[in-house]
Amino acid sequence: MLDYYVRLKRQYSCSINQVVIFLQQTASEQVFVSEYTDANTRHSYRVIRLWEQDPALLLSVPGLLPLATLSQTNSPRNLLEQIATQIATIQEPTQQADLLACTQVLAGLRFEKDLIRQLFRKETMRGSVIYQEIREDGLLEGRQLGLQLGLEEGVKEGRKNEALSLVTRQLIRRIGPIAPETREQIQALSLEELEDLGEALLDFSEGSDLVNWLNDRQP
């Protein structure tokens, strides 16, 4: 968090309010850490543990309905039914489809697949640009493959495709069009290397920075 803060401040000189949102309940002590301290440094940030949050606020704002699936409740099924009912009342088709797509993705962290399918209409979700992007990135296919076959490889491939798509979009916004041969080098990177590139690109200012970074990664 300190590293992100310094990079953003150096690059944009903007006001920064850092928030970490933990989605799934865990016993890990890391979810209760909200600052980094060193000999001469103390850096604080806000931590939100969704499973501790009152769903009332999340249910009152349409855009927060997907997050409400992971909020505090004594009756998870009733909460999911309430979310499904509120999404069904949204009149604008694209907004409804996008919320359905996001809600199903996050609800999958807590609820069984059959219950999610029962409460949410898949045909409506298919009209969502978010759903289409997930499919194109391979994230949905990778996770479904992992669930159906019990293989971690499908999930890993989906995560890599997601990371590749995200990093590519960030690079284009950062340094402009990417040459075909450079794209091939990026596509050959592993998931871990793509994550490293996602951090390194914050310091890029032109195409040569990317080329040099890739050349340094070659065996």
C-alpha positions as CSV (number, residue, x, y, z in Angstrom):
1,M,0.0,0.0,0.0
2,L,2.9,2.4,0.7
3,D,4.4,1.5,-2.6
4,Y,1.2,2.2,-4.5
5,Y,0.8,5.5,-2.6
6,V,4.3,6.7,-3.4
7,R,4.0,5.7,-7.1
8,L,0.6,7.6,-7.5
9,K,1.8,10.6,-5.6
10,R,5.0,10.8,-7.7
11,Q,3.2,10.3,-11.0
12,Y,0.1,12.4,-10.5
13,S,0.6,14.6,-7.4
14,C,-3.0,14.0,-6.5
15,S,-4.9,13.5,-3.3
16,I,-5.0,9.7,-2.4
17,N,-7.5,7.9,-0.2
18,Q,-6.5,4.2,0.1
19,V,-9.1,1.5,0.9
20,V,-8.6,-2.2,1.0
21,I,-11.8,-4.3,0.6
22,F,-11.7,-7.9,1.8
23,L,-14.4,-9.9,0.2
24,Q,-14.3,-13.3,1.8
25,Q,-14.3,-14.0,5.6
26,T,-11.1,-15.4,6.8
27,A,-9.2,-16.0,10.0
28,S,-6.1,-14.5,8.6
29,E,-4.6,-11.7,10.8
30,Q,-3.9,-9.7,7.6
31,V,-7.5,-8.6,7.3
32,F,-7.1,-6.6,10.5
33,V,-3.9,-4.8,9.5
34,S,-4.5,-1.2,8.5
35,E,-1.1,0.4,8.6
36,Y,2.6,-0.3,7.7
37,T,5.3,0.8,10.1
38,D,9.0,1.0,9.8
39,A,11.8,2.7,11.7
40,N,11.0,6.2,10.2
41,T,7.7,5.5,8.4
42,R,4.1,5.0,9.3
43,H,1.6,4.6,6.6
44,S,-2.1,4.1,7.3
45,Y,-5.0,3.1,5.0
46,R,-8.7,2.1,5.5
47,V,-9.7,-1.6,5.6
48,I,-13.3,-2.8,4.9
49,R,-14.2,-6.4,5.7
50,L,-17.4,-6.9,3.8
51,W,-18.7,-9.7,6.0
52,E,-18.9,-7.2,8.9
53,Q,-20.8,-4.6,6.9
54,D,-24.5,-3.8,7.5
55,P,-26.3,-4.7,4.2
56,A,-28.8,-1.8,4.6
57,L,-26.5,0.8,3.0
58,L,-25.4,-1.6,0.2
59,L,-29.0,-2.4,-0.6
60,S,-29.9,1.2,-0.8
61,V,-27.6,2.0,-3.7
62,P,-28.1,0.0,-7.0
63,G,-24.4,0.1,-7.8
64,L,-23.5,-1.6,-4.5
65,L,-25.9,-4.5,-4.8
66,P,-23.2,-6.9,-5.9
67,L,-21.2,-6.2,-2.8
68,A,-24.3,-6.7,-0.6
69,T,-24.1,-10.5,-1.4
70,L,-21.0,-10.7,0.8
71,S,-22.3,-8.5,3.7
72,Q,-23.3,-9.4,7.2
73,T,-26.5,-11.5,7.5
74,N,-28.1,-14.2,9.6
75,S,-29.9,-15.5,6.5
76,P,-27.7,-15.5,3.4
77,R,-30.4,-16.9,1.2
78,N,-33.0,-14.3,2.2
79,L,-30.3,-11.6,1.5
80,L,-29.6,-13.0,-1.9
81,E,-33.4,-13.1,-2.7
82,Q,-33.7,-9.5,-1.6
83,I,-30.9,-8.5,-3.9
84,A,-32.4,-10.4,-6.8
85,T,-35.8,-8.8,-6.3
86,Q,-34.2,-5.3,-6.3
87,I,-32.2,-5.9,-9.5
88,A,-35.4,-7.2,-11.1
89,T,-37.1,-3.9,-10.5
90,I,-34.4,-1.9,-12.4
91,Q,-36.0,-0.7,-15.6
92,E,-32.9,0.2,-17.7
93,P,-31.9,-3.1,-19.5
94,T,-28.2,-2.4,-19.7
95,Q,-27.8,-1.4,-16.1
96,Q,-29.9,-4.4,-15.0
97,A,-27.7,-6.8,-17.0
98,D,-24.5,-5.3,-15.7
99,L,-25.6,-5.6,-12.1
100,L,-26.7,-9.2,-12.7
101,A,-23.3,-10.0,-14.1
102,C,-21.4,-8.4,-11.3
103,T,-23.7,-9.9,-8.6
104,Q,-23.4,-13.4,-9.9
105,V,-19.6,-13.2,-10.0
106,L,-19.3,-12.0,-6.4
107,A,-22.2,-14.2,-5.1
108,G,-20.2,-17.2,-6.4
109,L,-17.7,-16.6,-3.6
110,R,-20.4,-17.3,-1.0
111,F,-23.4,-19.2,-2.6
112,E,-23.9,-22.5,-4.4
113,K,-24.0,-22.3,-8.2
114,D,-27.5,-23.8,-8.3
115,L,-29.0,-21.2,-6.0
116,I,-27.5,-18.4,-8.0
117,R,-28.9,-19.8,-11.2
118,Q,-32.3,-20.2,-9.6
119,L,-32.5,-16.6,-8.5
120,F,-30.9,-14.8,-11.4
121,R,-31.9,-15.0,-15.0
122,K,-28.9,-15.9,-17.1
123,E,-30.4,-14.7,-20.4
124,T,-30.6,-11.2,-19.0
125,M,-27.0,-11.3,-17.8
126,R,-25.8,-12.2,-21.3
127,G,-26.8,-8.7,-22.4
128,S,-24.3,-7.1,-20.1
129,V,-21.1,-5.6,-21.5
130,I,-19.3,-6.7,-18.4
131,Y,-20.4,-10.3,-18.9
132,Q,-19.2,-10.1,-22.5
133,E,-15.8,-8.7,-21.4
134,I,-15.4,-11.4,-18.8
135,R,-16.1,-14.1,-21.5
136,E,-13.7,-12.5,-23.9
137,D,-11.0,-12.3,-21.3
138,G,-11.4,-16.0,-20.6
139,L,-12.0,-15.5,-16.8
140,L,-15.5,-17.0,-16.8
141,E,-14.5,-19.9,-19.0
142,G,-11.5,-20.6,-16.9
143,R,-13.4,-20.6,-13.6
144,Q,-16.2,-22.7,-15.1
145,L,-13.7,-25.2,-16.4
146,G,-12.0,-25.4,-13.1
147,L,-15.3,-26.0,-11.3
148,Q,-16.6,-28.6,-13.8
149,L,-13.4,-30.6,-14.1
150,G,-12.0,-30.0,-10.7
151,L,-8.8,-28.7,-12.2
152,E,-6.9,-25.6,-11.0
153,E,-5.4,-25.1,-14.5
154,G,-8.7,-23.7,-15.9
155,V,-8.9,-21.1,-13.2
156,K,-5.2,-20.2,-13.6
157,E,-5.7,-19.8,-17.4
158,G,-8.7,-17.6,-16.8
159,R,-6.7,-15.4,-14.4
160,K,-3.9,-15.1,-16.9
161,N,-6.3,-14.0,-19.6
162,E,-7.8,-11.5,-17.3
163,A,-4.4,-10.1,-16.3
164,L,-3.3,-10.0,-19.9
165,S,-6.4,-8.0,-21.0
166,L,-6.1,-5.6,-18.1
167,V,-2.3,-5.0,-18.5
168,T,-2.7,-4.5,-22.3
169,R,-5.4,-1.8,-21.8
170,Q,-3.3,0.0,-19.2
171,L,-0.3,0.0,-21.4
172,I,-2.2,1.4,-24.4
173,R,-3.5,4.2,-22.2
174,R,-0.1,4.8,-20.8
175,I,2.2,4.7,-23.8
176,G,-0.1,4.3,-26.9
177,P,-0.3,1.6,-29.5
178,I,1.8,-1.6,-29.0
179,A,3.7,-3.1,-31.9
180,P,2.7,-6.7,-32.9
181,E,6.0,-8.2,-31.9
182,T,5.8,-6.6,-28.5
183,R,2.3,-7.9,-28.0
184,E,3.6,-11.4,-28.7
185,Q,6.2,-11.0,-26.0
186,I,3.6,-9.8,-23.5
187,Q,1.3,-12.7,-24.4
188,A,4.2,-15.1,-23.6
189,L,4.5,-13.8,-20.1
190,S,3.4,-15.9,-17.2
191,L,0.7,-14.8,-14.8
192,E,3.3,-13.7,-12.2
193,E,5.2,-11.8,-14.8
194,L,2.0,-10.0,-16.0
195,E,1.3,-9.0,-12.4
196,D,4.9,-7.6,-12.2
197,L,4.3,-5.7,-15.5
198,G,1.1,-4.3,-14.1
199,E,3.1,-2.6,-11.3
200,A,6.1,-1.7,-13.4
201,L,4.0,0.1,-16.1
202,L,3.2,2.9,-13.6
203,D,6.8,4.1,-14.2
204,F,6.6,3.9,-18.0
205,S,6.4,7.1,-20.1
206,E,7.1,5.8,-23.6
207,G,7.2,2.6,-25.6
208,S,10.9,2.1,-25.1
209,D,10.3,1.6,-21.4
210,L,8.1,-1.4,-22.1
211,V,10.6,-2.8,-24.6
212,N,13.5,-2.5,-22.2
213,W,11.4,-4.1,-19.4
214,L,10.6,-7.0,-21.6
215,N,14.2,-7.4,-22.8
216,D,15.4,-7.5,-19.2
217,R,12.9,-10.4,-18.6
218,Q,14.4,-12.6,-21.4
219,P,16.4,-15.6,-20.3
